[in-house]
Structure formats: structure tokens, C-alpha cells
Amino acid sequence: MRIATWNVNSIRSRIERVADWTAREKPDVLCLQEIKTTDDGFPLDVFAGLGYQAEVFGQKTYNGVAILSREPMTKVARNLPDDEPEAPRRLIAATIGKIRVVNVYVPNGQSPESEKFVYKMDWLSRLRAFLDATAKPGGSLILLGDFNIAPEERDVRYIDLWRGHIHFHPKEHEALARITSWGLYDLLRKHHEETGLYSWWDYRQLAFQKNNGLRIDLILGTKPVLKRCTGVEIHRDERKGESPSDHVPVVAEIE
């Protein structure tokens, strides 16, 4: 399985770019975040023409997630079980082949002093509870998406600029550690120990040109998936060109 995650920051604004990349790279599974459209506005026909079926969980203007797959998807779940019906749409899960795929768009959190940060911590705690209730660490599960957390110093270009702020705060790291302690591994770090690997750059202050980036788009897997993972790559060039997303695709190969 070739599985990818990409926060596209509006699928309708970037459909040509996303479709071109998908046609060229041909992932078996493509998990999207921040699609920013309702289900009926999602360009199903474009992806159907490329050979994909879709499970979509969107909302107008903000948030929204989707899974595109070449193979049938079963046992589809939308949002955390204790979410209210009108809660932001941030999680979609499906079983594809023998792998459970959980696609998340973790809340940004705004700033460590804000109520939105409290909501982020609560959401991550409930995500851990969701894993406890619905899966087993010994099974084949992939948790991927935009986590809005850079796990380590090597995932941050200018550490002094970010330390203690949103995306690189100790409470975020504690929350992420509680999730990975369930039985998940950062698949990219199996193959890449080096610094300088980023998946997001702010649109402001020439962040991309200065390489002021963060690695906040993660692909985590259980031990059976880790053993079968033969490579993970970040497609940095998708941040170039006209009207890119501020995130780029991350792709894992699972044999």
C-alpha cells in the first residue's frame, strides 16, 4: 500500500494541483485534511476519473477530512464517538484491505493561553480514548494527518522561535506522547534520522524561502505496520509554484 496524507487547505481551490499530483504519484490511499467544503461540494467525479472512491466528511469553509482509495473501504467512522452532531469535522476512519486507516485534522490551538488550546488538549485526550475503545496495538493501524504538533527539535527549523509556542509546546508533546504510547511509531523516523525535513511553512514572512518549516504532518503506525514500512518521503516541491497549500504530501510505502 502506498498511503499519503495531505492538508490541501481547500480542495476546491487546489483541485487541479491535487489531481495532477495524484495522477502522477498514484497513491493507493490519499487522506486529505482541511478540504473546506461540504460533502456535496467535494469533486468526486475528478477522483473517480482517476480510479478512486471517496469517503468524505466535510463542512463549509473550515475543517473537513476525506479518504480516497483505489480499493473498497469498510467500517467507515466519522468524528470521535462523543462529539456533538455539529462538532467540527476532524476525523474519518476506514478499513482498507487489512489496515485500519484513521485520518485526523488535529485542532490548531491558536495559542497556549487560549480556550482553543484547551480544546486541542481535550481533543487529543479523546483521540487516545478512541484508540483504546476501537482498536488493538497488535493490529494493523495507521493514524495519519495534520497533527499541528512538531514532535521533536529536529522537526523544527528555528527552535528558539517556536519553543513554548503553538505547534511546539510541552503540553502538546505530552498529549502526543500519550497517543503514541498506545502503540504507535513515527514511520518517517524509521528511515530518516536527519533534521531539515518539514511538511508545513507559513504563507507569511517568506517562511518557505527561509525554510522556516515544521514537520507537523505525520504518519504513525502500529508495530505490524512499522515492520512492513519500506519508506516515507515528504514531497517538498508541492509547496512551490502558484497557489500551493501551506502543507505538502507525506507518503509511506507499506509492503
C-alpha positions as CSV (number, residue, x, y, z in Angstrom):
1,M,0.0,0.0,0.0
2,R,1.2,3.5,-0.9
3,I,-0.6,5.8,1.5
4,A,-0.4,9.6,1.6
5,T,-1.6,12.4,3.8
6,W,-2.1,16.0,2.6
7,N,-3.6,19.1,4.2
8,V,-4.8,20.7,1.0
9,N,-6.2,23.9,2.5
10,S,-9.3,23.9,0.3
11,I,-9.8,21.1,-2.2
12,R,-11.9,23.2,-4.5
13,S,-9.2,25.9,-4.6
14,R,-6.5,23.4,-5.4
15,I,-8.2,20.6,-7.2
16,E,-6.1,20.9,-10.3
17,R,-2.8,20.7,-8.3
18,V,-4.1,17.8,-6.2
19,A,-5.5,15.9,-9.2
20,D,-2.2,16.3,-11.1
21,W,-0.1,15.1,-8.2
22,T,-2.5,12.1,-7.6
23,A,-2.4,11.1,-11.3
24,R,1.4,11.3,-11.3
25,E,2.1,9.7,-7.9
26,K,-0.7,7.2,-7.9
27,P,-1.1,6.5,-4.1
28,D,-3.3,3.6,-3.2
29,V,-4.8,5.7,-0.4
30,L,-4.9,9.5,-0.1
31,C,-6.0,11.1,3.1
32,L,-6.9,14.8,2.9
33,Q,-7.4,17.4,5.6
34,E,-8.9,20.9,5.6
35,I,-11.0,20.2,2.5
36,K,-13.2,23.2,3.4
37,T,-16.3,22.1,1.6
38,T,-19.5,20.2,2.3
39,D,-19.8,16.6,1.1
40,D,-21.8,17.6,-1.9
41,G,-19.2,20.1,-2.9
42,F,-16.4,17.6,-3.0
43,P,-15.1,16.9,-6.5
44,L,-15.9,13.2,-6.5
45,D,-16.0,13.0,-10.3
46,V,-12.4,14.2,-10.7
47,F,-11.1,11.4,-8.4
48,A,-13.5,8.8,-9.8
49,G,-11.9,9.5,-13.2
50,L,-8.5,8.7,-11.6
51,G,-9.8,5.4,-10.2
52,Y,-10.6,6.4,-6.7
53,Q,-13.7,6.0,-4.5
54,A,-14.1,8.5,-1.7
55,E,-15.4,8.8,1.8
56,V,-15.9,12.4,2.7
57,F,-16.7,14.2,5.9
58,G,-16.8,17.9,5.1
59,Q,-18.1,21.2,6.3
60,K,-18.4,24.6,4.8
61,T,-15.5,27.0,5.0
62,Y,-13.5,25.2,7.7
63,N,-12.0,21.8,8.6
64,G,-13.2,18.6,6.7
65,V,-11.5,15.4,6.0
66,A,-11.7,12.7,3.3
67,I,-10.2,9.4,2.4
68,L,-9.6,8.4,-1.3
69,S,-8.9,4.8,-2.1
70,R,-8.4,2.5,-5.1
71,E,-9.8,-0.4,-3.0
72,P,-13.1,-0.7,-1.2
73,M,-13.5,0.9,2.2
74,T,-15.5,-0.7,5.0
75,K,-16.3,0.2,8.6
76,V,-16.3,3.9,8.0
77,A,-16.4,6.1,11.1
78,R,-16.8,9.9,11.3
79,N,-15.6,12.0,14.2
80,L,-14.9,10.9,17.7
81,P,-17.8,8.9,19.3
82,D,-18.5,11.6,22.0
83,D,-18.5,14.5,19.5
84,E,-21.7,16.5,19.3
85,P,-23.5,16.3,15.9
86,E,-22.4,19.8,14.9
87,A,-18.8,19.4,16.1
88,P,-16.0,20.4,13.7
89,R,-15.3,17.6,11.2
90,R,-11.8,16.4,12.1
91,L,-11.7,12.6,11.9
92,I,-12.6,9.9,9.4
93,A,-11.6,6.3,9.6
94,A,-12.0,3.3,7.3
95,T,-10.6,-0.2,6.9
96,I,-8.8,-0.8,3.6
97,G,-7.6,-4.3,3.0
98,K,-6.3,-5.4,6.3
99,I,-5.3,-2.0,7.6
100,R,-7.4,0.4,9.7
101,V,-6.7,4.0,8.5
102,V,-7.6,6.9,10.8
103,N,-7.3,10.3,9.2
104,V,-7.2,13.3,11.5
105,Y,-7.1,17.1,11.4
106,V,-6.0,18.0,14.9
107,P,-7.1,21.4,16.2
108,N,-4.6,24.2,15.7
109,G,-4.9,25.5,19.3
110,Q,-4.3,29.2,18.3
111,S,-2.0,29.9,21.4
112,P,-1.2,28.2,24.7
113,E,-3.2,30.8,26.6
114,S,-6.4,30.4,24.6
115,E,-9.5,28.3,25.1
116,K,-8.8,26.8,21.7
117,F,-5.6,25.3,23.2
118,V,-7.7,23.7,26.0
119,Y,-9.9,22.3,23.3
120,K,-6.9,20.9,21.4
121,M,-5.7,19.1,24.6
122,D,-9.1,17.7,25.2
123,W,-9.5,16.6,21.6
124,L,-6.1,14.7,21.7
125,S,-7.1,13.1,25.0
126,R,-10.4,11.9,23.4
127,L,-8.4,10.6,20.4
128,R,-6.4,8.4,22.8
129,A,-9.6,7.2,24.3
130,F,-11.0,6.4,20.8
131,L,-7.9,4.2,20.1
132,D,-8.4,2.4,23.4
133,A,-12.0,1.7,22.6
134,T,-11.9,0.8,19.0
135,A,-8.5,-0.8,18.1
136,K,-5.7,-3.0,19.4
137,P,-2.0,-2.1,19.3
138,G,-1.2,-5.5,17.9
139,G,-3.3,-5.0,14.8
140,S,-2.5,-3.1,11.6
141,L,-3.5,0.5,12.1
142,I,-2.2,3.8,10.6
143,L,-3.0,7.1,12.3
144,L,-2.1,10.0,10.0
145,G,-2.9,13.6,9.1
146,D,-2.2,17.1,10.2
147,F,-1.3,16.9,13.9
148,N,-0.4,20.6,14.3
149,I,2.4,19.4,16.6
150,A,6.1,19.1,15.7
151,P,7.3,16.1,17.7
152,E,11.0,16.9,18.2
153,E,13.5,19.6,17.9
154,R,14.8,18.1,14.7
155,D,11.3,18.7,13.3
156,V,11.6,22.5,13.7
157,R,13.9,24.8,11.6
158,Y,14.2,27.6,14.1
159,I,13.8,26.0,17.5
160,D,14.2,29.2,19.6
161,L,11.4,30.9,17.5
162,W,8.9,28.1,18.2
163,R,9.8,26.7,21.7
164,G,6.9,27.1,24.1
165,H,4.5,28.4,21.4
166,I,1.8,26.7,19.4
167,H,3.0,23.6,17.5
168,F,5.9,23.1,19.8
169,H,4.7,23.4,23.4
170,P,5.4,20.9,26.2
171,K,1.7,20.2,26.8
172,E,1.3,19.3,23.1
173,H,4.3,16.9,23.3
174,E,2.8,15.3,26.4
175,A,-0.5,14.8,24.6
176,L,1.2,13.3,21.5
177,A,3.3,11.0,23.7
178,R,0.1,9.7,25.3
179,I,-1.2,8.8,21.9
180,T,2.0,7.2,20.6
181,S,2.3,5.3,23.9
182,W,-0.8,3.4,22.9
183,G,1.4,1.5,20.5
184,L,2.2,3.8,17.6
185,Y,5.5,4.7,15.8
186,D,6.6,7.6,13.6
187,L,7.1,5.8,10.3
188,L,9.3,8.5,8.8
189,R,11.8,8.2,11.6
190,K,12.4,4.5,10.7
191,H,14.0,5.7,7.5
192,H,15.2,9.3,8.2
193,E,17.1,10.4,11.3
194,E,18.2,13.7,9.8
195,T,17.0,17.2,10.5
196,G,15.6,19.6,7.9
197,L,12.5,17.5,7.0
198,Y,9.4,19.8,7.1
199,S,5.9,19.5,5.8
200,W,4.5,22.9,6.6
201,W,5.6,26.5,6.0
202,D,3.6,29.6,6.9
203,Y,2.5,31.8,4.0
204,R,3.8,34.8,5.8
205,Q,7.3,36.4,6.1
206,L,8.8,34.3,3.3
207,A,8.8,31.3,5.6
208,F,9.2,28.8,2.7
209,Q,12.0,30.8,1.1
210,K,13.8,30.9,4.5
211,N,12.9,27.3,5.1
212,N,11.2,28.3,8.4
213,G,9.3,25.0,8.5
214,L,7.8,22.4,10.8
215,R,7.1,18.7,10.4
216,I,3.5,18.5,11.7
217,D,2.0,16.1,9.1
218,L,2.7,12.7,10.5
219,I,2.1,9.0,9.6
220,L,2.1,6.8,12.7
221,G,1.7,3.1,12.6
222,T,1.4,0.1,14.9
223,K,4.3,-2.3,15.2
224,P,3.0,-4.6,12.4
225,V,2.8,-1.6,10.1
226,L,6.2,-0.4,11.2
227,K,7.8,-3.7,10.2
228,R,6.2,-3.5,6.8
229,C,7.0,0.1,6.1
230,T,9.7,0.3,3.4
231,G,10.0,4.1,3.1
232,V,8.5,7.5,3.8
233,E,9.0,10.7,1.8
234,I,7.9,14.3,2.0
235,H,7.1,15.9,-1.3
236,R,8.5,19.3,-0.7
237,D,8.2,20.5,-4.2
238,E,4.4,20.7,-3.9
239,R,5.0,23.9,-1.8
240,K,6.4,25.6,-4.9
241,G,4.5,27.1,-7.8
242,E,1.3,29.0,-8.0
243,S,-1.2,29.0,-5.1
244,P,0.1,26.0,-3.2
245,S,-1.2,24.7,0.1
246,D,0.9,25.6,3.0
247,H,1.4,21.8,3.6
248,V,2.9,19.2,1.3
249,P,2.1,15.5,0.9
250,V,3.8,12.9,3.0
251,V,3.8,9.4,1.5
252,A,4.5,6.0,3.1
253,E,5.2,2.7,1.4
254,I,3.7,-0.4,3.2
255,E,4.6,-3.7,1.7
